Amino acid sequence: MKKVIATLLLLTAPAQAQVSSTAAPVANSSGSVTNQAVQVVPSKTFTSVINGVSCQGASLTINPFLSSTTGWSDPYERYYNEPVYDTLDLVGATDPEGNSVPDGRPDFPGRILFKKPIRTGQKTNFSINGGITAQISIPLDRSHIRTCRAAAEKQVALMDAALADKRLNYEIARLRNCADLMKEGVMFHPKSPYSKICADVVLVNPPGVLSPHTHSIPTSSKTAETSDAAKPTQQQPSSLTSP
């Protein structure tokens, strides 16, 4: 156990070392980076409400986006003039014979011979980024969703029944009013736009009730003789004579 602890201490102990470096190059860079992000926030967008019953199922949200960035430098300079200095070195030292020799320093330090144009490379940066984000939302409580959908179907059935009941009451009332008006001899003019209201109403006799009608009785010669014989003869009253 002690050997294990000692080994762990040796492994975790900080190590000290002397590092010497003769070359330490330094590089400097500059730039700009633009980070753009598109955030998708989940929300209850697709919710169905039927007569107070609210249900929500799985939903798919697709959001296309288009973004652009522009970058430029101000002041804008396409070129700049870089001075070219005189590095001529002919004199400044003497050799053993007394002749002038270069001494390693320019004879005319700081003197500009000419200026040469240097391209800066400045430019306007423009970029367009586009894409599509998609999100799928699925409820976890599936049993609650099923119960909610069943309740919504019941509500739809109740509303259909209520609509059918109101439609039946309307048709019965229309039939009764049209029949009463037709019995009274009142009707819409055939060219009236309201004549269609009672166009399908027909008057018929109620069961067990005969409508007013007439019958013709056929006659023959025998029937006429029989009827004449059956008629009583009328006797003329005898006149009374005086004795």
C-alpha positions as CSV (number, residue, x, y, z in Angstrom):
1,M,0.0,0.0,0.0
2,K,2.8,2.4,0.9
3,K,4.5,1.7,-2.4
4,V,1.4,2.5,-4.3
5,I,1.0,5.8,-2.4
6,A,4.6,6.7,-3.1
7,T,4.2,6.0,-6.7
8,L,1.1,8.2,-6.9
9,L,3.0,11.1,-5.2
10,L,5.8,10.8,-7.6
11,L,3.4,10.9,-10.6
12,T,1.4,13.8,-9.3
13,A,4.4,15.9,-8.0
14,P,5.1,19.0,-10.1
15,A,8.2,18.7,-12.3
16,Q,10.7,21.6,-12.4
17,A,12.8,22.1,-15.5
18,Q,15.0,24.8,-16.9
19,V,14.2,25.8,-20.4
20,S,16.3,28.1,-22.4
21,S,15.4,29.4,-25.8
22,T,17.6,31.5,-28.0
23,A,14.9,32.1,-30.7
24,A,11.6,33.7,-29.8
25,P,9.8,34.6,-33.0
26,V,6.7,36.8,-32.6
27,A,3.9,36.9,-35.2
28,N,1.2,39.4,-35.1
29,S,-2.0,39.1,-37.1
30,S,-5.2,41.1,-37.2
31,G,-8.6,40.3,-38.6
32,S,-12.3,40.4,-38.0
33,V,-14.8,37.6,-37.6
34,T,-18.6,37.9,-37.7
35,N,-20.6,35.2,-36.0
36,Q,-24.2,34.9,-36.9
37,A,-26.6,32.4,-35.2
38,V,-30.2,31.5,-35.9
39,Q,-32.2,30.5,-32.8
40,V,-35.2,28.3,-33.0
41,V,-37.5,28.8,-29.9
42,P,-40.0,26.0,-29.3
43,S,-43.5,27.1,-28.9
44,K,-47.1,25.8,-29.0
45,T,-47.9,27.1,-32.4
46,F,-50.2,24.4,-33.7
47,T,-52.9,23.9,-31.1
48,S,-56.5,22.9,-32.0
49,V,-59.3,24.1,-29.7
50,I,-62.8,22.5,-30.2
51,N,-65.5,23.8,-28.0
52,G,-63.1,24.3,-25.1
53,V,-61.1,21.1,-25.7
54,S,-57.5,22.0,-26.6
55,C,-55.3,19.3,-28.2
56,Q,-51.7,19.5,-29.5
57,G,-49.9,16.9,-31.5
58,A,-46.5,16.5,-33.1
59,S,-45.5,19.6,-35.2
60,L,-42.8,20.3,-37.7
61,T,-41.4,23.8,-38.0
62,I,-39.3,24.8,-41.0
63,N,-37.8,28.3,-41.0
64,P,-35.8,29.5,-44.0
65,F,-33.4,32.3,-43.3
66,L,-31.2,34.6,-45.4
67,S,-28.5,36.9,-43.9
68,S,-25.8,39.1,-45.3
69,T,-22.7,40.8,-44.0
70,T,-20.7,43.8,-45.3
71,G,-17.2,44.9,-44.2
72,W,-15.0,47.7,-45.4
73,S,-12.0,49.9,-44.2
74,D,-12.2,53.6,-43.7
75,P,-10.4,55.5,-45.0
76,Y,-10.1,53.4,-48.1
77,E,-6.7,53.5,-49.7
78,R,-5.9,51.3,-52.7
79,Y,-2.2,52.2,-52.7
80,Y,0.3,53.9,-50.5
81,N,3.8,55.2,-51.3
82,E,6.7,53.4,-49.6
83,P,9.9,55.5,-49.4
84,V,13.1,53.9,-50.8
85,Y,16.1,55.1,-48.8
86,D,19.7,55.6,-50.0
87,T,21.8,52.8,-48.8
88,L,25.0,53.9,-50.7
89,D,28.1,53.1,-48.6
90,L,31.4,54.1,-50.2
91,V,33.2,56.1,-47.5
92,G,33.5,56.3,-43.8
93,A,36.6,54.2,-43.1
94,T,40.1,53.9,-44.4
95,D,42.2,51.0,-45.2
96,P,45.9,50.6,-44.1
97,E,46.9,52.4,-47.2
98,G,44.7,55.4,-46.4
99,N,42.1,54.8,-49.0
100,S,38.4,55.4,-48.2
101,V,36.4,52.2,-47.8
102,P,32.9,51.5,-46.7
103,D,32.2,51.5,-43.0
104,G,28.9,49.5,-43.0
105,R,26.8,52.6,-42.6
106,P,25.0,54.6,-45.4
107,D,26.8,57.6,-46.5
108,F,23.5,59.6,-46.6
109,P,21.3,58.1,-43.9
110,G,17.6,59.0,-44.1
111,R,17.8,60.3,-47.7
112,I,14.8,59.2,-49.8
113,L,15.7,58.3,-53.4
114,F,12.1,57.8,-54.5
115,K,8.7,56.4,-53.4
116,K,7.2,53.3,-54.9
117,P,3.5,52.6,-54.8
118,I,2.4,49.6,-52.7
119,R,-1.0,48.0,-53.1
120,T,-2.8,47.9,-49.8
121,G,-5.2,45.1,-50.7
122,Q,-8.1,46.8,-49.0
123,K,-11.5,45.7,-50.3
124,T,-15.1,45.6,-49.3
125,N,-16.2,42.2,-48.1
126,F,-19.8,41.2,-48.8
127,S,-21.3,37.8,-48.1
128,I,-24.7,36.2,-48.2
129,N,-25.6,33.2,-46.1
130,G,-28.8,31.2,-46.4
131,G,-30.2,28.1,-45.0
132,I,-33.2,26.3,-43.4
133,T,-33.7,25.3,-39.8
134,A,-36.1,22.5,-39.0
135,Q,-37.6,21.5,-35.6
136,I,-39.9,18.6,-34.7
137,S,-41.9,18.8,-31.5
138,I,-43.4,15.6,-30.2
139,P,-45.4,15.5,-27.0
140,L,-44.3,12.9,-24.5
141,D,-47.7,12.2,-22.8
142,R,-49.3,10.2,-25.7
143,S,-52.2,8.9,-23.5
144,H,-53.3,12.5,-22.7
145,I,-53.3,13.4,-26.4
146,R,-55.4,10.3,-27.3
147,T,-57.9,11.2,-24.6
148,C,-58.0,14.8,-25.8
149,R,-58.6,13.7,-29.4
150,A,-61.4,11.4,-28.3
151,A,-63.0,14.2,-26.4
152,A,-62.7,16.5,-29.4
153,E,-64.4,13.8,-31.6
154,K,-67.3,13.6,-29.1
155,Q,-67.6,17.4,-29.2
156,V,-67.8,17.3,-33.0
157,A,-70.5,14.6,-32.8
158,L,-72.5,16.7,-30.3
159,M,-72.2,19.8,-32.5
160,D,-73.4,17.8,-35.6
161,A,-76.4,16.5,-33.6
162,A,-77.3,20.0,-32.5
163,L,-77.0,21.3,-36.0
164,A,-79.2,18.5,-37.3
165,D,-81.8,19.2,-34.6
166,K,-81.9,22.9,-35.6
167,R,-82.1,22.0,-39.2
168,L,-85.1,19.7,-38.5
169,N,-86.9,22.5,-36.5
170,Y,-86.3,24.9,-39.4
171,E,-87.7,22.5,-42.0
172,I,-90.8,21.6,-39.9
173,A,-91.6,25.2,-39.3
174,R,-91.2,26.0,-43.0
175,L,-93.4,23.1,-43.9
176,R,-96.1,24.1,-41.4
177,N,-96.2,27.8,-42.4
178,C,-96.2,27.1,-46.1
179,A,-99.1,24.6,-45.7
180,D,-101.1,27.1,-43.7
181,L,-100.6,29.8,-46.2
182,M,-101.5,27.5,-49.1
183,K,-104.7,26.5,-47.3
184,E,-105.6,30.1,-47.1
185,G,-104.9,30.7,-50.7
186,V,-101.8,32.8,-50.2
187,M,-98.6,32.0,-52.2
188,F,-95.5,33.8,-53.5
189,H,-95.5,34.9,-57.0
190,P,-93.7,32.4,-59.3
191,K,-91.2,35.1,-60.3
192,S,-90.6,36.2,-56.7
193,P,-87.1,35.2,-55.4
194,Y,-88.9,33.9,-52.3
195,S,-91.1,31.5,-54.2
196,K,-88.4,28.8,-53.7
197,I,-89.2,28.7,-50.0
198,C,-92.4,26.8,-50.5
199,A,-91.6,25.3,-53.9
200,D,-91.3,21.7,-52.4
201,V,-94.4,21.9,-50.2
202,V,-97.4,19.8,-51.5
203,L,-100.9,19.7,-50.0
204,V,-102.5,16.2,-49.6
205,N,-105.6,14.9,-47.9
206,P,-105.1,13.6,-44.3
207,P,-105.6,9.8,-43.9
208,G,-109.4,8.9,-43.5
209,V,-110.6,12.2,-44.9
210,L,-112.3,12.3,-48.3
211,S,-112.0,15.4,-50.4
212,P,-115.2,16.9,-51.9
213,H,-116.2,15.1,-55.0
214,T,-119.3,14.2,-57.2
215,H,-120.4,11.0,-58.9
216,S,-122.5,10.6,-62.1
217,I,-125.4,8.0,-61.9
218,P,-125.9,6.1,-65.2
219,T,-129.6,5.7,-66.4
220,S,-131.4,3.2,-68.9
221,S,-134.9,2.8,-70.4
222,K,-135.9,0.0,-68.0
223,T,-134.8,2.1,-65.1
224,A,-136.8,5.0,-66.4
225,E,-140.0,2.9,-66.8
226,T,-139.6,1.5,-63.3
227,S,-139.2,4.9,-61.9
228,D,-142.3,6.1,-63.7
229,A,-144.4,3.1,-62.5
230,A,-143.3,3.7,-59.0
231,K,-144.6,7.3,-59.1
232,P,-148.0,7.6,-57.4
233,T,-150.9,8.6,-59.6
234,Q,-152.7,11.7,-58.9
235,Q,-156.5,11.5,-59.2
236,Q,-158.5,14.5,-60.2
237,P,-161.1,15.5,-57.6
238,S,-164.7,14.7,-58.8
239,S,-167.0,17.6,-59.2
240,L,-170.0,17.6,-56.8
241,T,-173.4,18.0,-58.5
242,S,-176.4,19.3,-56.8
243,P,-179.3,16.9,-56.6
